Amino acid sequence: MKKVYIIVGLYNNMEFLDLAIDDPEMTVFAFEPNPDLIEEIKSTTILPSNYHLVQKAVSNFNGKATFNICSNPTCSSLQDWGNGPTFGDMKKIEVDVVTLKDFIEEKGILEVENIQIDAQGSDLQVLEGIGDKIQTIKRGSCESLAPHVTEWRLYESQPQYSEIEKFLHTHGFSCTWEYNVGNGIPGDEINITFVKQ
């Protein structure tokens, strides 16, 4: 494989699809545990052979777990709601969970050009699950609550921004962030971009 792109938490946004269509030399692995969304994507989108849907959740462990499908599906998560605002009711299903360390090893991936993580409160757990394969990552993005949000959590075990920042710096990444103004809590959630130094 030449250029590998990974998406954790695809929803139905189809990130990197145009790139995959334009460049058959790249490979996209898009993780989405919600079976209804997987079926919707398959029935409405013509996927090129280098764009792979993976019907699994991603975290820092392998196995089975409860996945919460929210009535607002952009908020579906391995975690329950925290003590902050909520954006819908959760329906629980069992899903397969994988670490990116094991997935990268299984696929024989030597370098990840870009990883996009939108794991609804579990972004740090996804990063932790890369293990020593973190060296394969060139750049990426993830989300967290804004640095000033310390008194509540959108999701039950959602880490603070400082925890994600520390993890990224410890593993040799520089990072910047900007407010995620297009979501339900503008000013309280941020997009983090990180690049290997």
DASULFEN-V890032 format. One line per field, one symbol per residue. ss: DSSP state (~ for helix, > for strand, _ for the rest). psi: psi as a letter, one per 30 degrees, with the letter a starting at -180 (. if undefined). burial: # if it has 24 or more other C-alpha atoms within 12 Angstrom, else .. A space follows every 50 residues. Layout:
BEGIN
ss=???
psi=???
burial=???
END
This chain:
BEGIN
ss=__>>>>>>________~~~~~~___>>>>>>___~~~~~~~~~~______ >>>>__>>____>>>>>>>>__~~~_>___>________>>>>>>>>>_~ ~~~~~~~____>_>>>>_____~~~~~~__~~~~~~>_>>>>>>>_____ ____>_____~~~~~~~~~~__>>>>>>>_________>>>>>>>>_
psi=kckkkkkjiebgfhkgeeeeefjfflkkjjkjfjeeeeeeeeffkjklfg jkkjillkaglkbllkkjjkfjffgklfllkbgallhlkkkklklkklkf eeeeeefhkfkjekkjkigifgeeeeeeffbfgfffkelalallllefjf flkelehklleeeeeeeeeeggklklllkjfgafikffklkkkkkk.
burial=..##########.####..#.....##########.##..#.....##.# ###########.....####..#########........#....###### ####....#.#####################.###############... ..###.######.##.##..#.#.####.........#########.
END
